[in-house]
Amino acid sequence: MKLLVSFAAFAALAIVLPAQTPAPAAPAPKLASAIFDWEKLTVIPTPKGVRRDVFDGPTTTLDKAHCHITTLNPGENSGEPRLHLQEEFIIVKEGQVEATYDGHSQTIGPGSVIFFASHATTRLRNAGTTPCTYIVFYYYTPLTPKG
């Protein structure tokens, strides 16, 4: 009888537990072709300037594609130097940006392009007397290190 009760309890758990397990999250929708008008991007104030989020999500060929635009006030920086697992491209829109990666540093102006390789330790700083604005693109593929 004990065995029968134990079996019945086990069977009841087998029925109830799957119903309590949360369903896996649905995959994010893939980014579609779009135009992102500078004038229509939401301006998000930050302690160091402003940020505009452009897009963030998977594509047909990338696990994730991301773009945001940062404006730093004079003398401000993007934060403490930090290691990035993903690769990044940055385009300077306006102002003077001091780009630092793995101990190397260079100040560049509008139209300049920065490439940070995977595993680079990076930081950006406004090296000018006016706001600087730069556009950041990064992406993840199956080859992007996970940690």
N, C-alpha and C positions, 0 to 999 in steps of 0.2 A: 504494500500500500504506500509506504514511504517513497518507493521508487516511482510509483505512478504519480504521486503528488509533485515530486521533484521534476518529472518529465513534463507535467502540465504547466508548472511554473516556468520552466525553461522555454516551452513552446509559446507561452504568453509573452515572455520577454522578446522572443524572436519576432513576434508580430508587432509589439509596441515600440521597440528600439528603432527600427528603421524609420518609423513615423516621426520620431523625435530628433533624428539626425538632420541637421540643416542641409538643404539642397545646395550643391555647389553653385557658386556665383556664375551667372551667365557671362560669357565673354563680352568684353566691351565692343561696341560696334566699330568697324573699321572706318578710319578717316576717309572721307570722300573728297573729291575735287571741290575746292572752295576758294574764295577770294576774301582776304582779311584786310579790310579798309582801316588804315591808321586812324582816321577820324572817328571810327566807330568802335575801336577797342576800348574796353573798360580800363580806366586808369586807377590803379590800386596804390594808395599812398603807403610808403614804408618809412621806417626811421631814417633811412639813408637817401631817399629820393622817391621814385615811383617804379611800378612794374606793370607791364601789360602782358597778360597771358594770351597766347595766340592759339595754339592747339596742343593736344596731348592725347595720344591713343595709338592703337595698333593700325598698321596699314596692310596691304596685301603682301608686301615683302619684308616688313619690319615688325618685330614684336612690339615696339613702341617708337613713335616719333614725337618729338617735343620741340616747341618753340615758345620762347618768351622774350620780351624786350625790357631791358633794365635801363633806367636813368639814374645815375649816381650824382649826388651833389658834390661840389668841389671838395677834394680831400678825403672823401668817403671811399670805402673799399667793399668788395663783394662779401667779405667775411674773412675769417681766419683761413690760411691755406688749407686745402682739403684734397684728399685723394678722390679721384673720379674713376669709376670702373669703366664707364662708357666713353666713347670718343665724342668730342664736341667741336663744332665750328662756330666762330663768333665773328660777326661783321660790325665794325665800328661805324655808327651812323653820324655821330657828331661828338666833338670834344677831343680830349686827350686821354687815352687809356694806357695805364702801365700794366702790362700783362706779365705775370710771373708764373713760371712753371719749372718745377724741379730745380730751383735755385737760379734759373736764368731769368732776366728781367729786361724788358724793352718798352719804351713809350712810343705809341703809334697814334695816328690821327684818322680822320674820316676816310672811309673806303678801304681801310686796312682789314685784313682777314687773319684770324687766329685759328690754328688747329691744335687742339690738345689731344694727344694720343691716350689710349686706355692706360690706366694706372698712373697718369700724371698727377702730381700735386700742384694745384693751381690757385691763383687769386688774381682778381682784377682790381685796379684802383683808379679813381679819377685823379689824374696828375695835372689837371688844368685849373683855371680860375672860373670856368663856366661849367654848367652841367655837361656830363658826357652820357651818350646813349649808345647801347650796343645790343645787337640781336643775337640771341643764343639758340643754336640748334643742337640737339643731341638725339641719339637713337639707340635702341637695343636690338640686337639680333640674337639668334641662338648661340653665336660665338662670343657674345659679351660676357665677360666674367661675372659670376653671381656673388662673389665675395672674396 
